[in-house]
Amino acid sequence: MGEACAYYDEQKHICYPLPVHARNVSRAVETLFRERLSITPPAARLPGLSERLLEAGIIAGALHDIGKASRLYQERFQRGEAGGFPLHEYLGALILAEASRALRLQDMRQEAAALLLAAGAVARHHAAMKDRHPTILIPKLKAELFSQRQEKTRLTTIHSAAAQLDPDEALRATPLDTVPRWARRPIEEAVKSIRAMSRDEIATALKTSIPATSLAEKIAGNQHTRPLIPAHDKERARHAVTGHLYRLSGALIVADILVAGCERRPGEGPEKAYATSWIKELLPNQNPQQACKTLTQHTNTP
């Protein structure tokens, strides 16, 4: 398979390279939200996690579209067929959730929590699209597990895409050099392991990791589980985790929209009203061309 596409212009027959897009989004998260993710309001601070939000954002940017590298999606373009990337975000979320589980087993609890937050953000970066938000999709996955019609179910799509995710191709499409060193090995291992997961294992992993309540309980704990991030007030800690999840998801969504606008029309910059409004708010002293250059500039990864 050739270089994976982040998106494909069917009229112009142009494949925009996935590795470039992933790197640009990771850099845009860091460029736009470095201070916003590094400075946490006192009421929302959760020691051991708040300090890792920027790392989680950079990781989410680098892996947000890794699911698109699956041959389930990419071979359509090579055959000249129309097609998109349905539910690709859940492959990225699954990879990060599995990498988080591996770090938890190694007792790298803060790092595991950061990857879990990144997984939650990746799962939500297309949440505005029909039936893509975790609160809608994930309850349906378990129901589909027992469905007799497996050809067109959402769970079958995710399972098929995972099974067809070649590790070498997926990792070539992922700018791992942009992410913290501690995250690279567990991500590499998770990319390899999800190919063998059953439909039941995938549904269970997503159900127990991606919904905001499940994610917050994994990180902050409850009466039955040991937390990744200890806190005296568990209920308050769970609220803080949920707030961090939404901050991170918003940063990824905005970065992805702006980068896609810059990449699709590099000479004009983002032209959609939504993208343009964020450019004016986040980079108010720059024209669209300058803003596009700023978004993808290299900064120092923590």
PLY file of the C-alpha trace (Angstrom):
ply
format ascii 1.0
element vertex 302
property float x
property float y
property float z
element edge 301
property int vertex1
property int vertex2
end_header
0.00 0.00 0.00
1.24 3.51 -0.79
1.33 6.42 1.62
-1.89 6.62 3.61
-4.29 9.48 2.88
-5.69 11.77 5.55
-8.37 12.71 3.03
-8.84 12.26 -0.67
-10.10 14.84 -3.17
-12.10 12.70 -5.60
-12.42 15.50 -8.17
-8.74 16.40 -8.24
-7.52 12.87 -7.38
-5.26 14.28 -4.67
-4.31 12.28 -1.59
-3.21 14.47 1.31
-0.59 12.47 3.27
-1.73 11.21 6.66
1.72 11.54 8.30
1.84 15.24 7.39
-1.69 15.89 8.63
-1.08 14.05 11.92
2.13 15.98 12.55
0.45 19.28 11.74
-2.46 18.65 14.09
-0.12 17.60 16.90
1.92 20.78 16.42
-1.23 22.90 16.20
-2.49 21.55 19.53
0.84 22.46 21.07
1.10 25.86 19.36
-2.45 27.02 20.12
-3.09 25.42 23.48
0.30 25.15 25.21
-0.59 27.70 27.89
-4.27 26.81 28.04
-3.50 23.15 28.73
-0.57 23.89 31.02
-2.38 26.34 33.31
-5.25 24.77 35.23
-7.68 26.80 37.37
-7.12 26.04 41.08
-10.53 24.40 41.51
-9.79 21.93 38.69
-6.23 20.99 39.61
-5.51 17.31 40.07
-1.83 16.84 40.95
-0.17 14.28 38.74
-2.65 14.77 35.89
-3.11 18.50 35.32
0.63 18.78 34.60
0.34 16.16 31.85
-2.51 17.70 29.87
-0.23 19.22 27.26
1.49 15.86 26.75
-1.91 14.23 26.36
-2.91 16.86 23.79
0.24 16.35 21.72
-0.30 12.58 21.77
-3.97 12.95 20.80
-3.00 15.16 17.87
-0.42 12.67 16.63
-2.79 9.69 16.83
-6.20 11.24 16.16
-6.39 9.83 12.62
-4.22 6.70 12.92
-7.32 4.60 12.27
-7.44 5.98 8.74
-4.30 3.97 7.94
-6.35 0.75 7.99
-6.50 -1.02 4.64
-10.27 -1.17 5.07
-10.28 2.53 4.18
-7.12 3.09 2.14
-7.61 0.34 -0.43
-10.85 1.99 -1.57
-8.88 4.95 -2.84
-6.34 2.73 -4.58
-9.19 0.99 -6.41
-10.62 4.38 -7.39
-13.73 3.87 -5.28
-15.55 6.55 -3.32
-15.43 6.12 0.41
-14.65 7.78 3.69
-13.30 6.72 7.06
-16.35 5.72 9.12
-15.57 5.50 12.84
-11.81 5.71 12.32
-11.53 7.74 15.52
-12.43 4.68 17.59
-9.36 2.81 16.35
-7.15 5.61 17.64
-9.06 5.64 20.92
-8.71 1.85 21.19
-4.96 2.00 20.61
-4.50 4.65 23.29
-6.76 2.84 25.75
-4.76 -0.37 25.28
-1.47 1.53 25.65
-2.85 3.08 28.85
-3.73 -0.39 30.19
-0.16 -1.57 29.54
1.29 1.39 31.44
-1.09 0.78 34.32
0.23 -2.78 34.59
3.74 -1.30 34.78
2.51 1.00 37.58
3.19 4.08 35.42
-0.07 5.52 36.67
0.23 9.19 35.74
1.31 8.29 32.22
-1.53 5.77 31.96
-3.99 8.49 32.98
-2.63 10.88 30.35
-3.06 8.26 27.59
-6.59 7.55 28.77
-7.46 11.25 28.48
-5.91 11.28 24.99
-8.05 8.25 24.09
-11.18 10.05 25.21
-10.31 13.13 23.18
-9.52 11.12 20.04
-12.86 9.30 20.32
-14.64 12.67 20.41
-12.95 14.58 17.59
-15.82 13.72 15.22
-18.48 13.72 17.93
-20.63 16.27 16.09
-21.23 13.84 13.22
-24.34 11.65 13.29
-24.09 8.69 15.69
-20.38 9.29 16.30
-20.48 10.66 19.87
-19.54 8.06 22.51
-22.81 8.57 24.40
-24.69 7.44 21.27
-22.28 4.97 19.70
-20.92 2.91 22.58
-24.27 1.70 24.00
-25.08 0.46 20.49
-21.84 -1.50 20.20
-22.76 -3.95 22.95
-26.23 -4.39 21.44
-24.66 -5.05 18.04
-22.42 -7.68 19.59
-25.40 -10.01 19.75
-26.95 -8.93 16.47
-27.48 -11.51 13.74
-26.77 -8.85 11.09
-23.02 -8.35 11.32
-22.21 -7.07 7.83
-23.18 -3.43 8.31
-23.02 -2.87 12.05
-20.82 -0.18 13.58
-19.01 -2.74 15.72
-18.18 -4.82 12.65
-16.75 -1.73 10.94
-14.45 -1.01 13.89
-13.47 -4.67 14.21
-12.75 -5.00 10.48
-10.72 -1.79 10.44
-8.69 -2.98 13.45
-8.04 -6.37 11.86
-6.81 -4.66 8.68
-4.55 -2.16 10.43
-1.05 -3.16 9.34
1.30 -2.12 12.19
4.14 -1.01 9.91
1.86 1.10 7.74
0.05 2.58 10.73
3.28 3.52 12.49
4.69 5.07 9.29
1.60 7.26 9.27
2.14 8.33 12.89
4.66 11.03 13.91
5.80 9.26 17.07
8.83 11.53 17.26
6.46 14.33 18.32
5.17 12.48 21.39
6.93 12.03 24.75
9.41 9.16 24.78
7.58 7.28 27.54
4.51 6.94 25.27
6.19 5.56 22.16
6.77 1.91 23.08
3.30 1.27 24.58
1.68 2.90 21.54
3.75 0.75 19.18
2.76 -2.41 21.07
-0.92 -1.41 21.16
-0.96 -0.81 17.40
0.18 -4.43 16.98
-2.16 -5.94 19.54
-5.53 -4.51 18.46
-5.47 -6.55 15.24
-6.16 -9.70 17.24
-8.96 -8.28 19.40
-12.38 -9.87 19.07
-15.59 -7.90 18.60
-16.42 -8.51 22.26
-12.99 -7.33 23.44
-13.27 -4.16 21.36
-16.77 -3.37 22.60
-15.73 -3.97 26.22
-12.52 -1.93 25.94
-14.36 1.05 24.50
-17.26 0.78 26.94
-14.94 0.72 29.97
-12.55 3.45 28.80
-14.22 6.06 26.61
-17.50 7.28 28.22
-16.76 10.26 30.46
-18.03 8.48 33.58
-15.97 5.34 32.94
-12.85 7.34 32.09
-13.19 9.53 35.20
-13.66 6.50 37.45
-10.62 4.77 35.98
-8.46 7.81 36.64
-9.91 9.09 39.93
-11.26 5.78 41.24
-14.47 4.87 43.04
-15.39 2.72 46.02
-14.34 -0.43 44.16
-11.27 0.61 42.15
-7.81 1.90 42.87
-7.30 5.30 41.23
-4.57 6.16 38.75
-4.37 9.60 40.36
-4.98 9.52 44.13
-7.19 12.26 45.55
-8.74 12.87 48.95
-12.10 13.84 47.47
-12.85 11.25 44.75
-16.06 12.88 43.58
-14.35 16.22 43.07
-11.46 14.46 41.35
-13.85 12.76 38.93
-15.36 16.14 38.07
-11.85 17.50 37.48
-11.03 14.59 35.14
-14.21 15.19 33.15
-13.33 18.86 32.81
-9.84 17.95 31.59
-11.37 15.55 29.06
-13.59 18.27 27.60
-10.74 20.81 27.50
-8.57 18.33 25.68
-11.32 17.29 23.26
-12.07 20.91 22.40
-8.40 21.64 21.74
-8.11 18.64 19.40
-11.32 19.46 17.52
-10.32 23.07 16.91
-6.75 22.16 15.91
-8.01 19.53 13.45
-10.51 21.93 11.84
-7.95 24.69 11.39
-5.20 22.42 10.07
-7.56 20.76 7.59
-8.59 24.19 6.35
-4.96 25.18 5.85
-4.01 21.94 4.13
-6.90 21.74 1.71
-6.31 25.26 0.39
-2.73 26.13 1.31
-2.74 29.29 -0.82
-5.86 30.71 0.74
-5.89 29.45 4.26
-9.06 28.32 6.04
-12.17 29.71 4.37
-15.03 28.12 6.22
-16.74 30.48 8.63
-16.16 28.19 11.59
-12.45 27.82 10.95
-12.04 31.50 10.16
-13.75 32.52 13.40
-11.31 30.44 15.42
-8.36 31.91 13.54
-9.58 35.41 14.44
-10.02 34.48 18.07
-6.90 32.39 18.65
-4.49 34.22 16.31
-6.09 37.67 16.10
-3.07 39.53 14.71
-2.40 37.22 11.77
-3.95 36.88 8.36
-5.01 33.36 7.25
-1.74 32.67 5.44
0.35 33.69 8.44
-1.95 31.73 10.75
-1.51 28.54 8.74
2.26 28.85 9.01
2.03 29.48 12.75
-0.26 26.52 13.34
2.23 23.96 12.10
5.44 25.53 13.35
7.69 23.41 15.52
7.77 24.08 19.24
9.55 22.24 22.00
7.71 19.06 22.85
7.83 18.33 26.58
0 1
1 2
2 3
3 4
4 5
5 6
6 7
7 8
8 9
9 10
10 11
11 12
12 13
13 14
14 15
15 16
16 17
17 18
18 19
19 20
20 21
21 22
22 23
23 24
24 25
25 26
26 27
27 28
28 29
29 30
30 31
31 32
32 33
33 34
34 35
35 36
36 37
37 38
38 39
39 40
40 41
41 42
42 43
43 44
44 45
45 46
46 47
47 48
48 49
49 50
50 51
51 52
52 53
53 54
54 55
55 56
56 57
57 58
58 59
59 60
60 61
61 62
62 63
63 64
64 65
65 66
66 67
67 68
68 69
69 70
70 71
71 72
72 73
73 74
74 75
75 76
76 77
77 78
78 79
79 80
80 81
81 82
82 83
83 84
84 85
85 86
86 87
87 88
88 89
89 90
90 91
91 92
92 93
93 94
94 95
95 96
96 97
97 98
98 99
99 100
100 101
101 102
102 103
103 104
104 105
105 106
106 107
107 108
108 109
109 110
110 111
111 112
112 113
113 114
114 115
115 116
116 117
117 118
118 119
119 120
120 121
121 122
122 123
123 124
124 125
125 126
126 127
127 128
128 129
129 130
130 131
131 132
132 133
133 134
134 135
135 136
136 137
137 138
138 139
139 140
140 141
141 142
142 143
143 144
144 145
145 146
146 147
147 148
148 149
149 150
150 151
151 152
152 153
153 154
154 155
155 156
156 157
157 158
158 159
159 160
160 161
161 162
162 163
163 164
164 165
165 166
166 167
167 168
168 169
169 170
170 171
171 172
172 173
173 174
174 175
175 176
176 177
177 178
178 179
179 180
180 181
181 182
182 183
183 184
184 185
185 186
186 187
187 188
188 189
189 190
190 191
191 192
192 193
193 194
194 195
195 196
196 197
197 198
198 199
199 200
200 201
201 202
202 203
203 204
204 205
205 206
206 207
207 208
208 209
209 210
210 211
211 212
212 213
213 214
214 215
215 216
216 217
217 218
218 219
219 220
220 221
221 222
222 223
223 224
224 225
225 226
226 227
227 228
228 229
229 230
230 231
231 232
232 233
233 234
234 235
235 236
236 237
237 238
238 239
239 240
240 241
241 242
242 243
243 244
244 245
245 246
246 247
247 248
248 249
249 250
250 251
251 252
252 253
253 254
254 255
255 256
256 257
257 258
258 259
259 260
260 261
261 262
262 263
263 264
264 265
265 266
266 267
267 268
268 269
269 270
270 271
271 272
272 273
273 274
274 275
275 276
276 277
277 278
278 279
279 280
280 281
281 282
282 283
283 284
284 285
285 286
286 287
287 288
288 289
289 290
290 291
291 292
292 293
293 294
294 295
295 296
296 297
297 298
298 299
299 300
300 301
